Amino acid sequence: MSPSFTLTVNGKEESTTAGNILELLQLKRVEPNMVSVEFNGEILDRGAFPSTPLKPGDKIEFLYFMGGGTFDVGARAESIQRPPMSPRPTILPLVV
């Protein structure tokens, strides 16, 4: 087992023994296919999770893309009030 060290996950300092991103996700019981990971300011490809080593001081954010809303197909289009479109998807950090 690796020695424990401190890094920042979703804005909170915590101690871990994880050696890479995939191990961190597994320790936190986060499904790798359901999350995007920002590692020290850069979004990682999922394929890089097992090969991205962790070290003290790293900053990790778990990001989930959320969709939502409903559309009544029977309603007239002109009667539907839609919010302005956002140019970027909403990204919310996971709070564990």
Z-matrix of the N, CA and C atoms (Angstrom, degrees):
N
C 1 1.452
C 2 1.525 1 108.95
N 3 1.320 2 116.03 1 141.71
C 4 1.461 3 121.86 2 -179.96
C 5 1.524 4 109.87 3 -75.16
N 6 1.342 5 116.92 4 152.27
C 7 1.462 6 118.97 5 175.68
C 8 1.527 7 110.24 6 -68.28
N 9 1.300 8 115.82 7 155.00
C 10 1.458 9 122.03 8 -179.72
C 11 1.531 10 110.31 9 -76.16
N 12 1.325 11 116.19 10 143.82
C 13 1.464 12 122.14 11 175.61
C 14 1.527 13 108.27 12 -146.75
N 15 1.330 14 116.45 13 169.01
C 16 1.464 15 122.04 14 -175.25
C 17 1.518 16 111.15 15 -106.25
N 18 1.327 17 114.88 16 134.72
C 19 1.461 18 121.90 17 171.60
C 20 1.528 19 107.39 18 -141.02
N 21 1.332 20 116.56 19 175.56
C 22 1.452 21 120.99 20 -179.27
C 23 1.519 22 109.05 21 -109.42
N 24 1.337 23 116.15 22 122.89
C 25 1.460 24 122.29 23 178.57
C 26 1.520 25 108.08 24 -119.36
N 27 1.327 26 115.91 25 119.36
C 28 1.468 27 122.18 26 -179.03
C 29 1.521 28 111.97 27 51.55
N 30 1.325 29 115.37 28 43.00
C 31 1.456 30 121.16 29 174.48
C 32 1.522 31 115.59 30 83.63
N 33 1.337 32 118.13 31 0.20
C 34 1.466 33 121.04 32 -179.10
C 35 1.520 34 110.13 33 -120.38
N 36 1.329 35 115.40 34 132.28
C 37 1.465 36 118.76 35 176.37
C 38 1.515 37 109.16 36 -70.64
N 39 1.334 38 115.80 37 136.83
C 40 1.458 39 120.41 38 175.90
C 41 1.512 40 110.44 39 -150.57
N 42 1.300 41 114.16 40 159.74
C 43 1.450 42 122.00 41 -179.68
C 44 1.525 43 108.96 42 -96.58
N 45 1.341 44 116.41 43 142.25
C 46 1.458 45 120.80 44 179.35
C 47 1.521 46 110.45 45 -148.07
N 48 1.313 47 115.38 46 161.21
C 49 1.466 48 121.82 47 172.29
C 50 1.528 49 110.10 48 -113.46
N 51 1.347 50 116.79 49 3.04
C 52 1.467 51 121.34 50 -178.46
C 53 1.521 52 110.33 51 -61.71
N 54 1.319 53 115.71 52 136.14
C 55 1.462 54 120.28 53 -179.98
C 56 1.517 55 113.54 54 -91.71
N 57 1.353 56 116.77 55 -19.64
C 58 1.461 57 120.37 56 179.65
C 59 1.531 58 109.60 57 -150.59
N 60 1.319 59 116.42 58 176.27
C 61 1.467 60 121.39 59 -176.87
C 62 1.529 61 111.47 60 -60.50
N 63 1.325 62 117.76 61 -44.10
C 64 1.466 63 120.17 62 -178.90
C 65 1.529 64 110.65 63 -60.61
N 66 1.319 65 117.87 64 -44.29
C 67 1.463 66 120.79 65 178.04
C 68 1.524 67 111.38 66 -61.58
N 69 1.336 68 117.16 67 -39.13
C 70 1.467 69 120.85 68 177.70
C 71 1.523 70 110.61 69 -62.07
N 72 1.329 71 116.64 70 -45.87
C 73 1.459 72 120.35 71 177.93
C 74 1.530 73 110.50 72 -59.80
N 75 1.316 74 117.04 73 -42.88
C 76 1.464 75 120.67 74 -179.71
C 77 1.531 76 111.07 75 -65.21
N 78 1.329 77 117.80 76 -42.10
C 79 1.461 78 121.00 77 177.73
C 80 1.529 79 111.77 78 -62.52
N 81 1.329 80 116.06 79 -34.04
C 82 1.471 81 120.90 80 -178.91
C 83 1.531 82 111.42 81 -89.20
N 84 1.352 83 116.53 82 0.81
C 85 1.469 84 122.78 83 179.85
C 86 1.534 85 111.89 84 58.72
N 87 1.336 86 114.15 85 43.53
C 88 1.465 87 121.75 86 177.54
C 89 1.521 88 107.81 87 -106.89
N 90 1.329 89 117.37 88 127.40
C 91 1.462 90 122.98 89 179.39
C 92 1.530 91 108.97 90 -70.61
N 93 1.342 92 118.99 91 116.50
C 94 1.464 93 121.52 92 -176.63
C 95 1.533 94 114.56 93 -57.27
N 96 1.333 95 117.96 94 -30.48
C 97 1.466 96 120.25 95 -179.62
C 98 1.517 97 113.31 96 -77.87
N 99 1.330 98 117.92 97 -7.67
C 100 1.465 99 121.26 98 -176.18
C 101 1.526 100 113.16 99 -108.80
N 102 1.323 101 116.79 100 8.66
C 103 1.460 102 119.75 101 -174.76
C 104 1.530 103 109.86 102 -141.12
N 105 1.318 104 115.02 103 147.84
C 106 1.463 105 121.04 104 167.02
C 107 1.519 106 106.15 105 -102.98
N 108 1.313 107 116.59 106 150.28
C 109 1.458 108 120.31 107 -177.39
C 110 1.518 109 109.65 108 -123.35
N 111 1.341 110 114.52 109 127.26
C 112 1.456 111 121.15 110 171.54
C 113 1.523 112 106.35 111 -98.51
N 114 1.315 113 115.33 112 122.23
C 115 1.464 114 121.93 113 -176.82
C 116 1.524 115 108.42 114 -117.29
N 117 1.318 116 116.78 115 111.18
C 118 1.471 117 122.25 116 -179.01
C 119 1.527 118 111.39 117 49.78
N 120 1.332 119 115.43 118 43.77
C 121 1.460 120 120.69 119 174.35
C 122 1.512 121 116.12 120 90.39
N 123 1.330 122 118.10 121 -3.65
C 124 1.467 123 122.07 122 -178.43
C 125 1.532 124 110.13 123 -119.71
N 126 1.339 125 116.96 124 136.76
C 127 1.458 126 121.39 125 175.72
C 128 1.529 127 108.38 126 -76.33
N 129 1.338 128 115.92 127 129.29
C 130 1.467 129 121.03 128 -179.67
C 131 1.522 130 111.55 129 -93.11
N 132 1.329 131 116.75 130 146.60
C 133 1.461 132 121.35 131 167.18
C 134 1.524 133 107.14 132 -71.43
N 135 1.325 134 116.66 133 144.50
C 136 1.474 135 119.80 134 179.98
C 137 1.537 136 111.86 135 -58.14
N 138 1.308 137 116.55 136 -33.87
C 139 1.456 138 120.13 137 179.44
C 140 1.523 139 113.35 138 -63.77
N 141 1.333 140 116.79 139 -18.68
C 142 1.467 141 121.04 140 -179.29
C 143 1.527 142 112.50 141 -89.89
N 144 1.338 143 118.73 142 -6.34
C 145 1.468 144 120.65 143 -177.27
C 146 1.532 145 112.33 144 -55.10
N 147 1.348 146 119.11 145 -49.43
C 148 1.465 147 117.82 146 -177.00
C 149 1.533 148 114.15 147 -73.07
N 150 1.319 149 117.58 148 -19.20
C 151 1.470 150 119.63 149 -176.57
C 152 1.525 151 113.07 150 -103.80
N 153 1.334 152 117.68 151 6.02
C 154 1.464 153 120.87 152 179.02
C 155 1.527 154 109.04 153 -99.39
N 156 1.343 155 116.77 154 103.28
C 157 1.464 156 120.00 155 -177.24
C 158 1.531 157 111.85 156 -72.06
N 159 1.327 158 114.72 157 149.95
C 160 1.459 159 121.16 158 176.39
C 161 1.512 160 109.67 159 -103.53
N 162 1.343 161 115.25 160 148.21
C 163 1.460 162 120.87 161 177.35
C 164 1.526 163 108.22 162 -143.03
N 165 1.317 164 117.93 163 162.91
C 166 1.464 165 120.10 164 179.44
C 167 1.525 166 111.50 165 -54.89
N 168 1.330 167 114.97 166 137.57
C 169 1.460 168 120.68 167 176.81
C 170 1.514 169 115.18 168 91.27
N 171 1.344 170 118.59 169 -8.67
C 172 1.471 171 120.04 170 177.99
C 173 1.519 172 110.62 171 -60.19
N 174 1.334 173 115.33 172 150.70
C 175 1.461 174 121.80 173 177.30
C 176 1.525 175 108.64 174 -116.75
N 177 1.335 176 115.55 175 120.55
C 178 1.458 177 123.09 176 -175.96
C 179 1.518 178 108.89 177 -120.09
N 180 1.319 179 116.94 178 135.38
C 181 1.461 180 122.09 179 171.57
C 182 1.517 181 107.87 180 -125.76
N 183 1.328 182 117.01 181 130.40
C 184 1.458 183 122.71 182 172.67
C 185 1.522 184 106.83 183 -93.22
N 186 1.322 185 117.05 184 123.70
C 187 1.464 186 121.81 185 -175.57
C 188 1.521 187 110.53 186 -118.31
N 189 1.328 188 114.80 187 134.11
C 190 1.464 189 121.37 188 178.39
C 191 1.520 190 108.13 189 -120.65
N 192 1.322 191 117.04 190 134.50
C 193 1.447 192 121.44 191 177.48
C 194 1.519 193 107.96 192 -91.73
N 195 1.320 194 115.97 193 128.22
C 196 1.456 195 121.40 194 -175.95
C 197 1.526 196 109.38 195 -114.57
N 198 1.315 197 116.15 196 136.43
C 199 1.454 198 122.03 197 173.00
C 200 1.509 199 108.06 198 -114.86
N 201 1.281 200 115.98 199 171.54
C 202 1.456 201 116.76 200 178.12
C 203 1.504 202 111.54 201 176.22
N 204 1.314 203 114.18 202 179.44
C 205 1.456 204 121.23 203 178.57
C 206 1.516 205 110.31 204 100.72
N 207 1.293 206 114.13 205 165.66
C 208 1.458 207 120.70 206 178.29
C 209 1.521 208 109.14 207 -135.34
N 210 1.292 209 115.89 208 162.21
C 211 1.457 210 121.15 209 178.10
C 212 1.516 211 108.27 210 -141.59
N 213 1.323 212 115.80 211 122.42
C 214 1.459 213 121.83 212 178.88
C 215 1.519 214 107.73 213 -88.77
N 216 1.340 215 116.99 214 107.39
C 217 1.461 216 120.32 215 -176.26
C 218 1.523 217 111.84 216 -66.15
N 219 1.314 218 118.27 217 -18.22
C 220 1.456 219 121.19 218 178.60
C 221 1.524 220 112.86 219 -83.27
N 222 1.304 221 118.14 220 -14.41
C 223 1.463 222 121.23 221 -178.26
C 224 1.521 223 110.36 222 -77.70
N 225 1.314 224 114.85 223 150.80
C 226 1.463 225 119.21 224 176.88
C 227 1.522 226 109.33 225 -74.77
N 228 1.316 227 116.75 226 137.54
C 229 1.469 228 122.21 227 -175.39
C 230 1.516 229 112.30 228 -56.75
N 231 1.334 230 118.07 229 -38.72
C 232 1.461 231 119.69 230 -176.83
C 233 1.528 232 112.66 231 -73.54
N 234 1.326 233 117.71 232 -15.04
C 235 1.459 234 119.61 233 -179.65
C 236 1.525 235 112.06 234 -91.08
N 237 1.334 236 117.57 235 -5.60
C 238 1.463 237 120.96 236 -178.15
C 239 1.522 238 109.00 237 -90.57
N 240 1.329 239 115.17 238 125.49
C 241 1.461 240 119.81 239 176.77
C 242 1.518 241 107.48 240 -94.93
N 243 1.308 242 115.42 241 121.20
C 244 1.456 243 120.77 242 -179.06
C 245 1.524 244 109.75 243 -111.15
N 246 1.327 245 117.00 244 139.92
C 247 1.466 246 118.64 245 175.16
C 248 1.523 247 109.69 246 -70.27
N 249 1.325 248 117.34 247 156.93
C 250 1.465 249 118.99 248 176.74
C 251 1.525 250 110.05 249 -59.85
N 252 1.314 251 115.81 250 145.25
C 253 1.462 252 120.77 251 -179.20
C 254 1.527 253 110.15 252 -73.88
N 255 1.308 254 115.08 253 138.35
C 256 1.453 255 121.40 254 176.17
C 257 1.524 256 108.07 255 -91.09
N 258 1.333 257 118.28 256 138.13
C 259 1.462 258 119.77 257 179.31
C 260 1.527 259 113.18 258 -72.06
N 261 1.335 260 118.17 259 -15.58
C 262 1.467 261 121.82 260 -178.30
C 263 1.521 262 109.33 261 -129.09
N 264 1.328 263 117.44 262 148.92
C 265 1.462 264 119.58 263 176.04
C 266 1.525 265 110.66 264 -68.47
N 267 1.305 266 115.96 265 155.36
C 268 1.461 267 121.02 266 176.54
C 269 1.525 268 108.15 267 -76.37
N 270 1.313 269 116.16 268 126.68
C 271 1.453 270 121.60 269 178.91
C 272 1.521 271 107.45 270 -116.50
N 273 1.319 272 115.65 271 121.07
C 274 1.448 273 121.24 272 -178.91
C 275 1.518 274 109.88 273 -115.69
N 276 1.348 275 117.79 274 131.05
C 277 1.460 276 118.46 275 176.84
C 278 1.524 277 110.28 276 -72.23
N 279 1.309 278 116.79 277 148.22
C 280 1.456 279 123.01 278 177.19
C 281 1.517 280 108.38 279 -79.52
N 282 1.325 281 116.06 280 130.68
C 283 1.450 282 121.16 281 175.44
C 284 1.516 283 107.26 282 -105.07
N 285 1.323 284 116.01 283 112.26
C 286 1.471 285 120.51 284 -178.88
C 287 1.494 286 111.02 285 -114.00
